[in-house]
Amino acid sequence: MSSKEETRADLSIGPLAGFRVVDLTYNLLGPLCTQTLGDLGADVVKVEGPEGDPLRYMGSARTDAMGPIFLNVNRNKRSVILDLKNKNVRPALIKLIESADVFVHSMRADAAQRSQISYEDVAAINPRIIYASATGYRQDSSRRDWPAFDDVIQGASGLAGLSMKLGDEPQYLPTVVCDKLCGLILASSIGMALLARERTGKGQEVHLAMMDTMVQFTLVEHLWEAVFCNSAGNAGYTRLLTPHRKPYRTKDGFISVMASNDRQWQRLFAAMDLSDLMNDPRFSTISARAANIDAAYGVLTEQMQTRTTAEWRKRLDEHDVPNGVINTLEDLIDDAYLRETKFLRKVAHPTEGDLLTMGSGVEFSETKTSIRRLAPKLGGQTREVLAELGLSAADIEAIAPPP
């Protein structure tokens, strides 16, 4: 974005106002990444084939091709249908790339080359472009073209196997954590590449390897003593791998309780009327508790059953011990805190009626995030965007779907 364009950008809609993102992503990782850029003010043009993003068709919907997860990861975008298999759309795609600051796609390297949208292809059209993609494995590895989805990476990265440390079978987390985390990290990395371009004037390629990203995520704490490069060191952070680390059953429900440092443990034992336990050599220091975490958390498992959730919350609050309720998914929809912050809000979609949507967990004091558009109908802005690119009415008519 030039300085002249920067001055014209309406930064009240977000710090990325004035930047254009060409989005050839589908399913969840890529669309969450580009929606994040859109929430930060970027003009995101979602390029879809005639059949549309497969996520459009997942789950029940009020109208065709507007499924619930699709609605959650495609706001602040305009949808343009361009069939990349049709050579007649190439000039329009080139014009779109010329107008863009960022190009993001969901294809494996070989598929991108076949579609003539490899980094070399796109950078030849626009050398200042930030070209971003995410695949399962590094591009310079023997696995560069291996297919990968969230479940596959949860398994390969060690996430699904963590439950085996607890004596259970491997289990997937009941959320698409790899897609979501990698999508957010890719968005952040694109922002950093834009910052570098503003300083140097140079575009570049940004590639995220899901496997490496999720191994790094898993091993932050679970590398544990193996960090010392010796055979005696065990991998696996002991506090997270005790069967007693779980929501604690109370007389009438469940509660979350967490103590970390010595002072918090002192207050927790006091709240349980067990202050003398702080003198127990198993529990008196951070290192002692780490070595005896089963016993320390076993005390909580036993004691939390002696009072109701409300009684425990009152006592723990009085002793300044971190604690919280166990919300179900349904509870979240009517959560008092989320109502207070307006994080969950009802919006009127132009074709789908009233929808519940989420805000952003990040706040900027000067350049606010914003919701300017809700998820688009398939190809809903094709003619609008092609006209902006300067295509003639005849050229638009030749490649655009019927209005």
N, C-alpha and C positions, 0 to 999 in steps of 0.2 A: 504494500500500500504506500503510495507516494505521500510526501508531506502535505501536498495540496489536498489529496483525498482524506488524509487524516484530519485536517482542519474541518472538513465537511462532515466527517462521521459524527453521528449522534450518539455520543458516549453514554447518554442517559439510558440507553437500552443494553449497555454492557461493554466490557473492555475490548471485545473483538468487533465492535461496530465498524463497518466499512470494509471488513474482510469477507471475501466470498469463498465458500467451500463447495467443491464439486464432490458429491457423495455417491459412490457406486457400491455402497455396502448393503448387506441384507442380513436377515436373521437378527442377532442381538448384539454381539460385540461391537461391530462397526456402527450400527444405528445409534447405540447408546453413546459411543464416542462422538459422533457428529451432532447428536442432539445436545450434548454438553457444550459443544462449540456454539450451537445455535442459541442456547440459553445465555451464553456469554456475549451475545450480540451479533454473531456472524450470520451472513446470508447463506443459508445452506440449500443447495439445489440437489435434490435427491433424484438421481437418474435411474429409472427402472426399465426393464424390458416390458413387452406387452403383457406378460403374465403377472408382473409385479413382484415385490418382495414376498417370499414364501411365508414370512411371519404374518402377513395380512390375513392368512387363511387359518390361523391357529386359534382355536377357541370359538365360542359362540359369539355372534355379532348381530347388531341391529340391521346393518346393511352389508352387502357382499364386500369382501376384501378390506374390512375394517375391524380386525380382531383385537381383543383387549390388550395383549402385550404390544402389538404394533402401535396402538394408540399411546402407550406409555413411553416409547423410545423414538418417536418420530415427530414430535412437535417442533415448532420453529423451523419447518422445512417447507420447500415447494417441490411438488412431484412433477417430473418431466419424463415422458415416455420416449426413449430412444432405443430402438432395436439395434444393438451393436452388430448383429449379423447382417444387417442391411447396409450395404456400402454407401447408400445415398445419405445416411445420417452422419457420415464422417465429417463433412464440412461443418455441420452444426456442433458436433462434439469438439472439433478443433477451436471454433469460436468460443465455446464455453470454457475450454481449458485456457485459452488466451486471456479470458476475463477473470480467471481464478487466482487466489492466493494459495489455496490448499486443495489437494486432490487425494481422496481416500477411497480405497477399494477393498473388497473381501475375497479377491481371487488368489489362488496359488500362483507362483511365479510363471509356470509354463502357460497357464490359462491367460494370464495378463499379456504375455508375449503374443500368443495367438490372436488376441483381441486388439493388438497394437496399442496397448496402454501400459507397457512396461515403463519403468522410470526413464529409460533412455528415450522412448517414444514421446513421453509427456514433457520431459525436460527440453527436448528439441523444439517443441512448440512454445514452451514458456520456461526459460531457464531459471526464473525466480520462484518457481513453484515449490511448495513443500509437499512432497509426495509421500503418502503414508499408507501402510498396510499392516495387517497382523495375520500371521499364519502359525501353525503348530510349532514349527521348529526353525532354527536359524537358516538363513538363505545360503550360507556357505558350508552347510553340513550335508551329510549323506541323506538326511531325512527331509530335505527342503520341500519336497512335494508330497510328503505323507499327509493324508487327510487327518484332521483333528477337530474334535468337538469338545464341549465342556466335560462330558463324562470321561472321555478318553484322557484328557489332561488331568482331571481330578485323580484318575488312577495313576498315570505316569509320574505325576509330580509328588506323589506320596500322601496327598490329602486323604484319599479314600482309604489308604492303608493305616492311617493313624488309629483307627478303631481297633486294629489288630493288637496294638499295644495294650489295650484294655481287655484283651481276651475275646473280642468279638470278631465276626467276619468283617472284611473290608466293606465300607459303606460310603456311598456318595452323600455329600452334604445336600440337604433338600432345597438347594438353591443353585442357580447357575453362576457360582462364585467366580469361576475362571473367566467366563465371558464378561461378567460385569466389571471385575477388577481390571482385566486387561483393557477393556474399553475405556475405562476412566484414566488408566495410565497412558494409553495411546493419546487421548485428548490432551493430557498434560504435556506429553512429549511434543505434540504438534505446537502447542503454545510456546514451548521453549525454542523450537526450531524457528517459529515466526520471530521471536525476540532476537535470535542470532541473525536472521535475515535482515531485520531492521538495522542491526549494527554493521553487518558486513555487505549487505546487498546480494548475498548468495543464497539461492535455494538449495535444498538437499533432500535426500531420501531418508525417511524414518521408517524402520521396520521393527515390529515387536514380535518376539518369539514367545508364544504362550507357555511352552514348556519351561524355558529359562525363567520367565517372569514368575510363574507359579512355584517353581522350586525355590527361588529366592524368597517368595512370600512364605512358604512352608518352613524354610530352614532359619528364618530370622531368629526364632527362639529354639526351634527343635534341632539345630545343629548341636546345641548344648555343649557337652564336654568334648565332642568330636572336633571342635574348633581347635583343640590343642595338637591335632595331628598325631595322636598316639593310639595304640590299640586298646589301651585301658579306658579311653574316653567313650562314653555311651552317648548316642544321639537320642534326643527326646527330652523335652523340658518336663521334669518330674511333676511340677504342680498341675500341668494340664493333663497328665496321664494317670492320675489317681481316679479310681471309680467313685470317689467321694466328691469330686468336683462336678457338681450338677445343681440344678435348682433344688433347694431343700424343701422337703415335705414338712408342712406345719400341721397344726390340728385340723385346719379347714382348707388347706390349699398348698401353695408353693411360694417360695420367696428366693430372691437372689441376694447373696451376702458376699462381700469381698473385703478382705483386709490384706494390706501389702507390707507396710513397714512396722517397726516395733511399736510405735505409738498407737497405730490402728489396731494391732493385735491386743495391746493392753486394754483398749477401750472395748473391743469385742468380747474379751474374756470377762470384763467387768459387766457388760450388758447381760452376759449369761450367768452372772453371779459365780464366776469361776476365776477370780483375779489371781488366785494362787498358782494357776497353771502357767503364769508368766515366769515363775521361778523354776518350773520343770525344765531340766536341761534339754529336753527334746524340743521345747517351744520358745526358749528364751532369746534366741537370736535368729536372724534371717537365714543363715546357713544351716542352723539346726532344724529349723522348720522345713527347709527345702529337703533335708535328708530324711525327715519324718513326716512328710506331707500327708501320707495316708492316715496317720494317727491324728494330726492336727485337724484335717477336714472331717475325720471320723467323729470328732467332738461336735462339730457343727451338725452333722447328719443326725446325731442322737439328740442334741439339745433343741434343735429347731422344731422337733415334734411335740415339745412340751407346751407351746402356746399357739394362739391363732396368728394368722398373717398380720392382722391389724395390731395385735399386741406386740408382736416382734418389731413391726415397722416403727411403732411409737418408741419402744425401748432403744432400738438401734439409732433412730434419729436423735434421741436425747443424748446418746453417747457419741454422736458424730461418726457413726460407722456406715460406710457406703452400702446401700441396700436398695432393692427395687422390686416392683411387681413382675410377674411373668405374664406378659401380654400374649394373647392369641392373635392371629391375623385379623380376626373380626374385632378384637378389642382395639387394635390400632386405628380402625376406621372411625372410632368415636373416642379416641384418647384425648384427655383434657389438655395435655401439653401441646399436642399437635393442633387442637382447635385454637388454643391461645396464640400459637405462632402462625396460624393460617397456613401451615405446611401442606395439609390436605385441604383442598378447596374444590367447590363445585363450579364448573364452567359450562358454558353453553356452546357446544360444537355446532357449526353451521349445518351439518348433515346428520350427526349422530345424537343430537339432543343433549340433555344434561349428562355430564361426565364428571367423575372424581379424578382430579389430577394432583400431582405432587409439585411442591416448590423445589428450591435448591437449598442444600445444607451449607452452602458457602455464601458469605456476605461480603460485599465490597462497600466501603463508605462513600465512594464517589461514583463508581461505575456499576450500577445495580444490574443484577441478572434480570431477565424479563421473559415473559411468555407472550409472544406477539401473534403466533399462529398455532392452532391445534393441528394434529396429524392430518396430512392431506389425503384427499381421494386420489386414487391411482391416476396419474397423468393430469391432475386437476389444473396445473399451472403450465402445461406444455407450451401452449400458444403465447402466454404472457412472457415466459422466459425467452423463447425463441425470438419474439419481437424485440425484446430488450437487447438481444445480441445483434440486431440489425438485419435479420433474415427477411426477405421479401415475403409478401403474402402468398405468392405462388410457391416459394420454397417451403414455407410453413405448411401449406396445404398438402404438399407432396409427402411430408414425413410425419405430420402430426396425426394422432388418432382423431376420429370424428368428435366434434364437441358434444 
